[in-house]
Amino acid sequence: CESKNSVPLQPYNNSYNNSGANNPYNNPPIDYGTKRVTNTLRFPKGKSILLKRTKQTSSVQGNDDLKMKIEVFISVKTALSSNMKIKLLMSNNSRNGPFDALGCTEEASISQDYNFSTSFFVDYYFEKQQFIKLEVYNNDSLTKQETFTVGNIMGGKNNTYTADFNTHLIEIQGKKVKNERINISFNISNNGLQTASSSIFYVLSNKNDSINWRKVYKSEEKPLGSNYDSMEMEMSALCLGDYDKEILLEFYDAMSYNVIDQAQYSVTQIIDSPEIVLNSGVKVPVTIKTRKALEFLDYLQQGLQMNMITGVDFTASNKDPNQPDSLHYLGRNPNDYETCIQMCVSPVAYYDFDRKFPLLGFGGIPQGMSKVEHVFPLNYNFNGSPEVNSIEEMLQVYRQSIEKTKLYGPTCFAPLIKNSCNLSKNGAQGNYLIVLILTDGVITDMDETIEAIIEASKLPISIIIVGIGSANFSNMAKLDGDDLPLSINGRIVERDIVQFVEFNKYKSNQNLLAEEILREIPKQVEEYYRG
């Protein structure tokens, strides 16, 4: 879902400090369908948001001609009262693994039947055994697990597999997603509603089964008699691409969170209608349009250029480059920084027309200077361009800079990200910038970095952070925004633009490293240009 001010809503995290001015999520719990659930998703004030989270999953190998995409939904039945979240993992090889994580649902305080809002897209091959491991976490502790196949799901009654854990049942349902990507846009007004409320928002919901509503989208708040901002989202997110599938429109009082009025229609019924008749009989103006969604390849065909800026950590925590235990040690074999440069920049180079790659350092003291520089060119061209002309030259310049630069600190990301924002604002139209940050440690300017990322989310920029070494990278995961959208001082990131990858997890499989680092870029490009 995309509107001018839209952000994807991530699951509520109990460890997040939801007190104080910096947290925009201080809202009462919402009634989800017929169940009242606490400690689940919250509504940020004043924002239009996508409530349904979908995890990007890696494709399994197989015949692409036979590949179909399914969306996997998870529900809990007859559960005991507990805080619960579900993690899914997938193996392309055998029931014994190895398994790759598909992702986690939100954590919810569950005392009755509950439908998780998080769903998962999976590439489905009829001819392959695809194993899924389901892990149940209660209060962040793994309590139960079960392994089954995608075939168990799609071959079951109603395309559902049930895991029986005695105290509760977990249902895993698969739904085929139509291949054609269509976007649907809504222009809705609350004019005519019979309410004394001074602030109103609307919510769209769909059904992944015949009973339970799943909330998909929430608008911004508006006073009575207002038109809401135009909203556009993928048909697959709204109704699994099925024009005849019912959707639920609800208008809420933004203060009490009570439903003011509602109606159920299919897209087919309302697509050519200038208004919707609510249950009360009130007619509200609506304009709905559909169009083919542009994909990453479409933008490339229209001339999209990809550029990458690489920032290398020159802080002292990398240790003395002359010693073998240093992450910057220059031996006969490439060090981890060199490996990352080669594996991450090479795929992007195919889409970079001028084949010029800015290479920057941060946290070091360049030769001839007396203080730390948080952004400096590794080619030492301080009065000109920091660009190099090839991957080979990039590695050569990196090695030369290690010998001339004193490792120092602290580790700050904000100056590099702000520098990238300025470059993007002054760059050519149709250029999309990828900022690759290679670092070994914990950053010291977290608030400034969040501010810079929020600003960058308005621009054609994606940020990839690769953690090198064995430091505690928990703050990097926070910047990734998988638990909550980044926010500070009441400002929320416009879209998810940060991907964090821990190098050591993929060190033995460099092809998988490149895939993991770059896999979110196409979606982020589509989200930016969709607006």
N, C-alpha and C positions, 0 to 999 in steps of 0.2 A: 504494500500500500504506500502510495506516495502522494502527499500534497505538499504545498509550499513549505509548511512548517512541520512535516511529519517526521517521526522517529520511530524505530522499531522498539517495542517494549520488551524488556528481558525479564526473566523470572525474579521475583522478590527473594532477597537473600537475608536470612535472619541475622547474619553476622554484620550486616550493613548498619551503620549508625543512622537510624531514621529520626534523629532529633536534631534541632538546630536549623539555622537559616540555609545551610548549604544543601539540604535535602528537599527536593520538590515532590517527594512521594508521600507526604504526610496527609493521607486521605483515609477515610474509613474503609473497611473491607466492603467488597461488592458482592451482591447476591448473584452467583453464577447459575443461571437457569433456575431450577427449582431448589437448589441446595445453597445454603449459606456457608461459605468457606472463609476462614481467616488465614492470614500469613501466606496468601498466594499473590496474584498479580495486583498491582496498584495502578491508579490512574494519575499520571502527572498532570497537574493543573495547566490549563491553557494550551495544551498540545493535542494535535491529532496523532494517533498512535496505532500501530499494527499490534493487535493483541495476540494473534496466533503466531508463535515462533516456529520456524521451520529450519531444521538443521541441514546444512549442506553435507552430503555424504560422498565418499569416494566411490567411483564406479568399480564394479568387479570386471575382470577380464572375461570376454565372451564374444559372441557374434553380435555386432552392433545392429545388424539387420533384424535380429530377433529381440532386441532389448526393448523393454517397456519400463515406464517409470510409475512407481506406486508411492502413495503416501501412507505412512503407518501411524495409527492412532493408538493410544494406550488408555485403558480405563481400569479402575479398581472397584471391585464389587464386595459387599459385605465385609468391609475392613474394620479392624479394631482401631481405636483412637490412637493416632501416632503422627509424627512428622515424617513424611515419606517423599522420596524422589526415586526415579527409575533411570538407570543408565543402560544404553544399548551398545553392544559391540558386535562387530561382524568379521567373519573369516571367509576368505575365498578358497581355503585349502581343505580344512577338515574340522570335525567337531572339537578336536583338541587344540585348534588354533594354528598359528598365532592370530589374535584378534586385534582389530583396529577399532577405536572408539568412534561411534557415530554421534554420541552426545548424551546429554542428560535432560530430563524434564525439569520443570520448575519444582521447587520443594513446597509441599502443601501440608497443612494441618488437617488430617482427614479423620472423620468420625463416621462417615457414611459413604455411599457410592459417590465416586468422583471421576470426572473426565479430565485428564491432563490436557492443558492447552498446547503444550509443545508437541509437534508432530515431526516426522522424519521422512525425507524423500530418499528412496532407495531405487537403484537401477535393478530391474528384475529380469533374469534370464531363465526361460523355461528349461533350458537344457543343462543348467548347472545346479550343483548343490551349494546353496548359500546359507551358511550357518549364522544364526544370531544368538548371542548370549544376553540374557536379561538379568540385570543385577538390581536388587532392591536395597535401598539405603534407608535406614531409620535413624534419625538424628545423626546423620553423616557416617553411620557405621554400616558396613555391608552385612546384611542379615540373611538374605536368601538369593539364590541364583538358579537359572534354568537355561539350557541350550536347546534350540529348535531350529528349523529351517524356514526360509521364506516360503517354500512349498507347503509347510505346515499351515502357514497363515492363509495363503491364496487358495489352497485346496480344502480348507475347512469350511464348515457351514457359515454362510454370510461372510466368507473370506476372513474368518476369525479363528485365532488359536487361543485357548484358555490355559493359563498356567495355574495349577491348583496348589496353593501353599497352606492348605488346611484352614488357617485363620482367615484367609481371604483369597479371592480369585482375582487374577490380573488378565484382562482380555486385550489381545493385540490384534487389531483389525487393519487390513490392507485395502486401499481403494486405488483403482487405476486412475491415473491422471492423464487427461487427453494431451496428445503431443503438441497440438497447435496452441501457441501462446497468444492469448487475446487479453488485452487490457480493457477494463471497464471503468468509466468515470461517472461520478455522481455530483450533481449540483442540487442540494436540498435546502429548503427553507423551513423554519419553524413557525412561519406566519400562520395564524389561525388557531394555534394550540390554545386550549382552554386551561389556563394555569395562572397563578399569581407569582410564579417563580421569576426571579430576576436574572437567572442564569441557567441555560439549558444546553445539554449536549445530546448527541444521538449515538447509538451503538448498532452495528450490523452483526448478525450471528448467522451461522449455518449449522447444518446437521451432518455429521459423518455417519449417523445411523438413523433409525426411524423415530427415535425418542428424544435424544439429548441435544440441546442447543449448545453450540460452542462459539463464544464471542470472538469476532474477527477484527473489528475496527471500531475505534472510538473517535468521534470528532472533537474539535476544540469547543470550548464553552462560548455561547453567544446569548445576548439578551433576546427576549421575545420579539418577534417581528423581523428577525435577521436572516440573511442568507449565509450559509456556511461556506467556508473555503472549498473550492473544487477539489475533489479527491479522486485519485486514480490508483487502481490496484490490479493485480493479475486475476483473471477469472478463475484460475486454479485455486487461488487463496480464498476467493469469495464462495465458490460453489463447486469446486473440483472440475470446473470447465463445463458443467451441466446447466444449460439455460433453463431447464424445467425443474431444477432443484429449488426447494423453498428456502428463502432467506427471511430473517426476522429483523424488522426495523423497530427500535425502541427509542423513545425520547425520555431522557432522565432530567430530574431536578438536580442541578450541580451541587446544591447545598445539602440536601437530605439523601441523595442517591436513590430516591423513589422513582419508579416508572410513572411517567405522566400519561403516555399513550403509546400504542404500538400497532403493528400490522404485519401480516405474513403474505408474501407474494413470491412468485418466481420471477426470474429475470425476463422470461418470455412475456409474462403478463404486464410488466411495467415498462419495458424498454421503449415503447412508442407512446407511452402515456405522459401527459403533462403534469399529472398529479397522482398522489397516492391517497386512498381513503383509509383512515385509521379506524381502529375498533370503535371509537366514540362517534364515528360518522364525520369527523373533521377531515377536510381535504387539505393536504399540504403540497405545495409546488415541488416538482422534482424533474430533473433532466438527466437521463441516462444515455450514455453513448458507449459503443465498443469500437475498438480498433486493434489491428494486429500489433502485437508488442514487438518492438525492435530488440534484437538480441545482440550480444557482443560482436558476433560476426557481421551483423548488419552495420554496426558502427565502424568496424574496420573497413568494410567495403565502401563506406562513405568518406573514408580518408582519415579516420582516427589515428593519431600518432601516440605512441607510448614512450615516455622518457623516464629514466631512472637516475635518481641521486643516491649515492652511497655515502653513508657516514660511518666512520670507524672510530671505535673507542680507544683513546690514548691515555686512559687513566692508569695510575700506578698499581691498581689492584690486578692488572694483567701480569704483573711481575717483570723482573728484569729481562729484556729480550735476549740478553746474552746467555741466559740460563735455560737449560732444556725444559724446565717446568713452567716456563713462561708461555702464555697463550699467543704471544707475538714472536716466539722463537723461530728464527729463520734457519731451518735445517735442510737436509736433502729432500725431505718430503714436505708437501704443503702443510702449513698449520691450519687451524680451524677457520681463521679469518680468510685465508686464501681460498679454502674450499668453498666457503659461503659466497665469496665474491664471484668465483667462477660458476658455481651452480645456479646462483640466483639471477645474475645479470645476463647470462647467456640467453635464456629463453626470451627475455624482454627485448634483447638486441635485435631480434628479427622484425620487431614492429617500430623500431626507432630509425626514422628516415635518414637523419644526419650522422648516426652512429657516433655521437659524441656523448661522453658519460662524465658528468661532474663527480669528482671524488674528493670528499672532505674528511677532515678529522675533527675530533672534539675532545676536550679534557687534557690536552697536552701543551707543552711549551715549545713552540717551533724554534729551531736554531736561529740565534741572533736576537731573540726576544727574551724578556725578563719576566713575563707573567703568562698565566694560563690563557689559552684561547679556546672558546667554546664552539667556534666555527673557523676552520682555516683550510686552505687548499693543500692537498697532499703533494701537488706538483710544485709547491712553494712559489707559484705565480701570484703573488699578493696584489699585483696591480693589473692583472689580466684575468683570463678565464681559468677556472679549476678543472676544465674538461680534459679528458684523454680520448684517444681515438679508437681504442680497441680494448678487448678484455686482456690481451697480453700486456699492453701498455699499462693498464690499470694495475695488474699484479706487479709489474716492474716498478711503477711509481710508489706503490704501497711498500715494497721492500726498501726502496731508497729512503722513504720518509721515516721508517722505523729506525734507521741508522742516524737520522738527523734530528729527531724529535724526542724531547724528554717527557717521559710518562709522568703525569701529575694527577690532576683532579680538581674539583669533584665531577661526578657524572651528571651532566645536565642535557636534557633533550630539547627543551623549549627553544633555545636559540636556533638549533638546526631546523626545527619544524617551522619556526617563523621565517627563517631564511627561505625555506622551500615555498611557503605561502607567497612571499614577495615574488619569487621566481615565477610561480604559477600565474599570478595576477598580471605580470608583465610579459608572459609568454604568448605564443601564437595561439589563436583560437583553434580548437580541435585537438589540442595536445592534452594528454592525461599524464599526470606525474606520479610516479611511484617512488616513495622515500624508503630506502632500505637502511635500517639502523642496526649495526652490529655492535653488541655490547656484552660486557662480562659481569656487570654488577647492578646494584640497586641504585636507582636514580635519586637525586637529592632535591630536585625541583618538581615534585609531583603536581602541586597545584598549578604552577606555571605551565607545565606540560599539558595538563587537562585543558586549560584555557586555550593553549595553542592548537590542540587537536579539535576542539569545538570550532575554532575559527577555520581550520583546514577542512572540516566536514562540509563547509559551504562551497568549497572549491573542487576542481577536478583533480583530487589528490587521494591516494591510498598510502598507508604507512605500514610497513612490515618491520617488525622488531625481532631479531634473532638473538636469543640468549646463548652466549658461548661460555663454556666452563660449567662449574658446579655450584654457582651462587644460588641464593634464595631469590627466585624470580616471581614471587607472589604478586608484587606490585605490577609487573609486566602483564600478568593475567588480568589484573583489574583494568589496565588500559585497553585490553582486548575487548572489554565490554560484554563478555558472555553472561555475566551474572546480572548486571544492571547497565543501562545506557550511561555513558560518562556524563556527569553533571557537576556543576560547581556554581555557587552564588546564584542559584535559581536558573542558570543557563543549562540547556541539555543539548547534547550533540545532535546534529541534524540527521546524520546517518552513520552507520557503522563503517569506519574506514581503517581500523587497526586490526592487524593480524599478528599475534605473537606465537613464535615457534621456538621450542627449546632444542638447540642443536644436538645435544647428546642423545636425544631420543631417536634421532634419524641418522646418526653418524655412520652407522654400518650400511645404510641404504641411501646413497646420495641422490638417486633418481626420485625416491619417495620424498626426500628433503625438499627438492625443487617443487614437486607437486604440492606438498603441504604449504609451502611458503606462498605459492602463487595461486592457489585454488580459489580464493575469494575475490580475486581481482576482476574477473568477468562480471560477476554479480554487482560488485561495487561500481563498476563503470556503467552498467545498465541503470542502476539506481540514481546515479548522478544525472545522467542525461535524460532520464525520464522526468526528473524535476521533483 
